[in-house]
Amino acid sequence: MAGVCTTAASVILLCTGAAPRWLAVSGSIISVPLIVAVFFSGWIGLLFPLWVVALGVDTLVILRRRDRDGERAAAPE
């Protein structure tokens, strides 16, 4: 299920451009072992939470940048 979720999220990120391309492509690459290799090693399942953390950190960076740019636009000169 984690592999399918990663695939779907990666396709959405690629189509909308909501995240950097490297993050969307890495999600697509990570989804293959999540779907196939999880039957051989349970440690592969840790790729999903690592990818979600990377996505979350990227989202925080985007939000902080937006807030910082908004403060500059609202500040009187």
C-alpha positions as CSV (number, residue, x, y, z in Angstrom):
1,M,0.0,0.0,0.0
2,A,2.9,2.4,0.7
3,G,4.2,1.8,-2.8
4,V,0.9,2.6,-4.4
5,C,0.5,5.7,-2.2
6,T,4.0,6.8,-3.2
7,T,3.3,6.3,-6.9
8,A,0.1,8.2,-6.8
9,A,1.6,11.1,-4.8
10,S,4.6,11.2,-7.2
11,V,2.4,11.4,-10.3
12,I,0.4,14.2,-8.7
13,L,3.6,16.1,-7.8
14,L,5.0,15.7,-11.3
15,C,1.8,16.8,-13.0
16,T,1.1,19.8,-10.7
17,G,4.7,20.9,-10.1
18,A,3.9,21.3,-6.4
19,A,7.2,19.9,-5.3
20,P,10.7,19.8,-6.8
21,R,11.1,17.4,-9.7
22,W,13.8,15.4,-7.9
23,L,11.4,14.7,-5.0
24,A,8.7,13.5,-7.4
25,V,11.1,11.3,-9.4
26,S,12.7,9.9,-6.2
27,G,9.2,8.9,-5.1
28,S,8.6,7.1,-8.3
29,I,11.9,5.3,-7.9
30,I,11.2,4.4,-4.3
31,S,7.8,3.0,-5.1
32,V,9.2,0.1,-7.2
33,P,11.1,-1.6,-4.3
34,L,8.2,-0.8,-2.0
35,I,5.8,-2.7,-4.3
36,V,8.2,-5.6,-5.2
37,A,10.9,-6.1,-2.6
38,V,8.9,-5.6,0.5
39,F,8.2,-9.4,0.4
40,F,11.9,-10.1,0.7
41,S,13.0,-7.6,3.3
42,G,10.9,-5.7,5.8
43,W,13.6,-2.9,6.0
44,I,12.5,-1.7,2.5
45,G,9.3,-0.5,4.1
46,L,11.4,2.3,5.8
47,L,11.8,4.0,2.5
48,F,8.2,5.3,2.6
49,P,8.5,7.2,5.9
50,L,11.9,8.6,4.8
51,W,10.3,9.9,1.6
52,V,7.3,11.4,3.5
53,V,9.8,13.2,5.8
54,A,11.6,14.6,2.8
55,L,8.3,15.8,1.4
56,G,7.4,17.4,4.7
57,V,10.7,19.2,5.0
58,D,10.3,20.5,1.5
59,T,6.8,21.7,2.3
60,L,8.1,23.6,5.4
61,V,10.8,25.2,3.4
62,I,8.3,26.4,0.8
63,L,5.9,27.7,3.6
64,R,8.7,29.6,5.4
65,R,9.9,31.1,2.1
66,R,6.4,32.2,1.3
67,D,6.0,33.8,4.8
68,R,9.3,35.5,4.6
69,D,8.5,37.0,1.1
70,G,5.0,38.0,2.4
71,E,6.6,39.9,5.3
72,R,8.9,41.8,2.9
73,A,6.0,42.8,0.7
74,A,3.9,44.0,3.7
75,A,6.8,45.9,5.4
76,P,6.7,49.7,4.7
77,E,9.7,51.1,3.0
